[in-house]
Amino acid sequence: MPARVPDRRFEGRVAVVTGAAGGIGSGIVRRLAAEGARIVATDRADGLDETVAKEVGDGAGDWVTVAADLSSSEGAEQVVATAIDRFGRLDVLVNNAGGGIIKPFLDHTPETMRETVDRNLWTTVHCCRAALPHMVAAGYGRIVNVGADSVRNGLYEHAMYNAAKGGVHGLTTGLAREFAQAGITVNTVAPTGTDTPTVLSRPPDAVERYRKTAALIPIGRFATVEEVASAVAYLAAEEAGFVTGQVVSVNGGTAML
């Protein structure tokens, strides 16, 4: 039975979701829109408009898409400016843009290492810098970063990806403390392996990596996109106002406190 979606707790709120064209990002769009958020969805991948239209559906809140490269400050500023111009406010920023070039560390090139950091860390840094002045002025904000449980468990062939996502985890705690008294919370959701369409397609070059990842999960399966989106939605909501600076693992017990 599908999980019950809470009432429309994002009614009147505006949420920017990065990396929204598929996988976890489209699931986050679906969840926030179902709870009443007006959505600014951004990605550099093709098919963004079609994906968001499908996920938001008829009768949901207003939405707009922005094709942008968030590894540059200009791209991030364009997205935030769209939110302010279209809706007059920005309440929630979900930094989901990412995606690693996953390979053995010594197989990386300077270019693939740079791209992994650009996709995961710099996208988050630039979007936070663009969004935070508006949140400070409003006295309210929720920033939810999508990190990675592999930062904690040292997952197979993930060293460079972990370096980038580890930076996101560190940025989370620093920003959370700096902006705690400005009405802004900053948290990270750190998923383990998640059944996105790409994962479910089981590309041949990744089958062994998926097997090793699944073997680490006590619950015995990957997360669903909906399970990750649920954690994001909680931290993005007004009710989570006393939760900040946390890395919330959605990991089936892979690492336990």
C-alpha positions as CSV (number, residue, x, y, z in Angstrom):
1,M,0.0,0.0,0.0
2,P,1.4,3.4,-0.9
3,A,2.4,5.7,2.0
4,R,-0.2,8.3,2.9
5,V,0.8,11.8,1.7
6,P,0.3,14.4,4.5
7,D,-2.1,17.3,4.0
8,R,-1.0,20.2,1.9
9,R,1.6,21.5,4.3
10,F,3.4,23.4,1.5
11,E,0.4,25.5,0.5
12,G,1.7,29.0,-0.4
13,R,5.3,27.9,-0.3
14,V,7.7,28.1,-3.2
15,A,10.3,25.3,-3.7
16,V,13.3,25.1,-6.0
17,V,14.2,21.5,-6.8
18,T,17.5,21.0,-8.7
19,G,18.2,17.8,-10.7
20,A,14.5,17.6,-11.3
21,A,14.5,15.8,-14.7
22,G,14.5,12.2,-13.4
23,G,15.2,9.8,-10.6
24,I,15.1,11.1,-7.0
25,G,14.6,14.7,-8.3
26,S,11.4,14.0,-10.1
27,G,10.1,12.1,-7.0
28,I,10.8,15.1,-4.9
29,V,8.9,17.3,-7.3
30,R,6.0,14.9,-7.2
31,R,5.9,14.9,-3.4
32,L,6.2,18.6,-2.8
33,A,3.7,19.4,-5.5
34,A,1.2,16.9,-4.1
35,E,1.5,18.8,-0.8
36,G,0.8,22.2,-2.3
37,A,4.1,23.7,-3.2
38,R,4.7,25.9,-6.2
39,I,7.7,24.4,-8.0
40,V,10.7,25.8,-9.7
41,A,12.3,22.8,-11.3
42,T,15.7,22.9,-12.9
43,D,18.1,20.6,-14.7
44,R,20.4,20.6,-17.6
45,A,19.1,17.3,-18.9
46,D,16.6,17.0,-21.8
47,G,12.9,16.3,-21.1
48,L,12.6,18.6,-18.0
49,D,9.2,20.1,-19.0
50,E,7.7,16.8,-19.9
51,T,8.9,15.2,-16.6
52,V,7.6,18.0,-14.4
53,A,4.3,18.2,-16.2
54,K,3.9,14.4,-15.6
55,E,4.9,14.6,-11.9
56,V,2.9,17.7,-11.0
57,G,-0.2,16.6,-12.8
58,D,-3.5,18.4,-13.2
59,G,-4.9,20.5,-10.4
60,A,-1.6,20.8,-8.5
61,G,0.2,24.0,-7.7
62,D,1.8,26.3,-10.3
63,W,5.2,25.4,-11.6
64,V,8.0,26.6,-13.9
65,T,11.1,25.0,-15.3
66,V,14.6,26.5,-15.9
67,A,17.3,24.8,-18.0
68,A,20.5,25.8,-16.3
69,D,24.0,24.6,-15.5
70,L,24.2,25.0,-11.8
71,S,28.0,24.4,-11.6
72,S,28.3,28.1,-12.4
73,S,27.1,30.9,-10.2
74,E,25.2,32.4,-13.2
75,G,23.1,29.3,-13.6
76,A,22.1,29.2,-9.9
77,E,21.3,33.0,-9.9
78,Q,19.1,32.5,-12.9
79,V,17.1,29.8,-11.2
80,V,16.6,31.8,-8.0
81,A,15.7,34.9,-10.0
82,T,13.1,32.9,-11.8
83,A,11.5,31.9,-8.5
84,I,11.4,35.5,-7.2
85,D,10.2,37.0,-10.6
86,R,7.5,34.3,-11.0
87,F,6.3,33.8,-7.4
88,G,7.8,36.6,-5.4
89,R,9.4,34.4,-2.8
90,L,11.6,31.4,-2.2
91,D,10.9,29.2,0.8
92,V,12.5,25.8,0.1
93,L,15.7,24.9,-1.8
94,V,16.3,21.2,-2.5
95,N,19.8,20.7,-3.8
96,N,19.4,17.4,-5.6
97,A,21.5,18.0,-8.7
98,G,24.4,15.7,-8.8
99,G,25.4,12.3,-10.2
100,G,28.8,10.8,-9.9
101,I,31.2,9.4,-12.5
102,I,31.6,6.2,-10.5
103,K,34.8,4.3,-11.3
104,P,37.9,3.1,-9.5
105,F,39.9,6.0,-8.2
106,L,43.0,5.4,-10.3
107,D,40.8,5.3,-13.5
108,H,39.7,8.9,-13.0
109,T,41.1,11.7,-15.0
110,P,41.5,15.3,-14.0
111,E,38.4,16.0,-16.1
112,T,36.2,13.3,-14.5
113,M,37.3,14.3,-11.0
114,R,36.5,17.9,-11.8
115,E,33.1,17.1,-13.3
116,T,32.2,14.9,-10.2
117,V,32.9,17.9,-7.9
118,D,31.2,20.4,-10.2
119,R,28.0,18.3,-10.4
120,N,27.7,17.6,-6.7
121,L,29.5,20.2,-4.6
122,W,29.6,23.3,-6.7
123,T,26.0,23.1,-7.7
124,T,25.0,23.0,-4.0
125,V,27.4,25.9,-3.1
126,H,26.2,28.1,-5.9
127,C,22.5,27.5,-5.2
128,C,22.9,28.1,-1.5
129,R,24.7,31.4,-2.1
130,A,22.0,32.5,-4.6
131,A,19.0,31.5,-2.3
132,L,20.2,32.5,1.1
133,P,20.0,36.3,0.8
134,H,16.2,36.0,-0.1
135,M,15.7,33.6,2.8
136,V,17.5,35.9,5.3
137,A,15.4,38.8,4.1
138,A,12.2,36.8,4.6
139,G,13.3,35.4,8.0
140,Y,12.4,31.9,6.8
141,G,14.0,29.1,4.8
142,R,14.5,25.4,4.4
143,I,17.5,24.1,2.6
144,V,17.7,20.3,2.1
145,N,20.7,18.9,0.4
146,V,20.8,15.4,-1.1
147,G,24.0,13.8,0.0
148,A,25.1,10.2,0.0
149,D,25.2,7.4,2.6
150,S,28.4,6.2,0.8
151,V,30.3,9.1,2.5
152,R,29.8,7.1,5.8
153,N,30.3,3.5,4.5
154,G,33.1,3.9,2.0
155,L,31.2,2.3,-0.8
156,Y,33.0,0.4,-3.6
157,E,34.4,2.7,-6.3
158,H,32.9,5.8,-4.8
159,A,36.0,7.6,-3.5
160,M,35.8,10.6,-5.8
161,Y,32.0,10.8,-5.5
162,N,32.4,10.6,-1.7
163,A,34.8,13.5,-1.8
164,A,32.2,15.7,-3.5
165,K,29.2,14.6,-1.4
166,G,31.3,14.8,1.8
167,G,31.8,18.4,0.9
168,V,28.0,18.8,0.8
169,H,27.7,17.2,4.2
170,G,30.3,19.6,5.6
171,L,28.6,22.6,4.0
172,T,25.4,21.5,5.7
173,T,26.7,21.8,9.2
174,G,28.5,25.0,8.6
175,L,25.5,26.8,7.0
176,A,23.2,25.4,9.6
177,R,25.1,27.0,12.4
178,E,25.7,30.3,10.6
179,F,22.0,30.8,9.7
180,A,20.3,29.1,12.7
181,Q,19.1,32.4,14.1
182,A,17.8,33.7,10.8
183,G,14.9,31.3,10.7
184,I,16.7,29.0,8.2
185,T,17.4,25.3,8.6
186,V,19.9,23.4,6.6
187,N,19.9,19.6,6.5
188,T,21.0,16.7,4.3
189,V,19.2,13.6,3.3
190,A,21.8,10.8,2.5
191,P,20.3,7.9,0.6
192,T,21.9,4.5,0.0
193,G,21.3,2.7,-3.3
194,T,17.9,3.9,-4.6
195,D,15.7,2.3,-7.3
196,T,15.8,5.1,-9.8
197,P,15.0,4.2,-13.5
198,T,18.7,4.1,-14.2
199,V,19.4,1.7,-11.4
200,L,16.4,-0.5,-12.3
201,S,17.7,-0.8,-15.9
202,R,20.8,-2.5,-14.5
203,P,23.4,-1.2,-17.0
204,P,26.0,-3.9,-17.5
205,D,28.9,-1.9,-16.3
206,A,27.3,-1.3,-12.9
207,V,25.8,-4.8,-12.1
208,E,28.6,-5.8,-9.8
209,R,28.6,-2.4,-8.0
210,Y,24.8,-2.7,-7.4
211,R,25.3,-6.2,-6.0
212,K,28.0,-5.0,-3.6
213,T,25.8,-2.1,-2.5
214,A,22.8,-4.3,-1.9
215,A,24.9,-6.7,0.2
216,L,25.5,-3.9,2.7
217,I,21.8,-3.1,3.4
218,P,20.3,-5.1,6.3
219,I,16.8,-4.5,5.1
220,G,17.8,-6.4,1.9
221,R,16.8,-4.0,-0.8
222,F,17.4,-0.6,-2.3
223,A,15.3,2.4,-1.2
224,T,12.4,3.6,-3.3
225,V,12.4,7.1,-4.7
226,E,9.3,7.8,-2.6
227,E,11.1,6.9,0.6
228,V,13.9,9.4,-0.1
229,A,11.4,12.1,-1.2
230,S,9.4,11.5,2.1
231,A,12.5,12.4,4.2
232,V,13.2,15.4,2.0
233,A,9.6,16.6,2.4
234,Y,9.7,16.4,6.2
235,L,12.9,18.4,6.5
236,A,11.6,21.0,4.0
237,A,8.4,21.5,6.0
238,E,7.7,24.2,8.6
239,E,7.2,21.5,11.2
240,A,10.9,20.6,11.1
241,G,11.9,24.0,12.4
242,F,13.9,22.5,15.3
243,V,15.9,20.1,13.1
244,T,19.1,21.7,11.6
245,G,22.6,20.6,10.8
246,Q,21.7,17.0,10.4
247,V,22.6,14.3,8.0
248,V,19.5,12.0,7.9
249,S,20.4,8.6,6.4
250,V,17.8,6.8,4.3
251,N,19.8,3.6,4.2
252,G,18.0,0.5,5.3
253,G,20.4,0.2,8.2
254,T,23.6,0.3,6.3
255,A,25.1,2.5,8.9
256,M,23.5,2.8,12.3
257,L,24.0,5.3,15.2
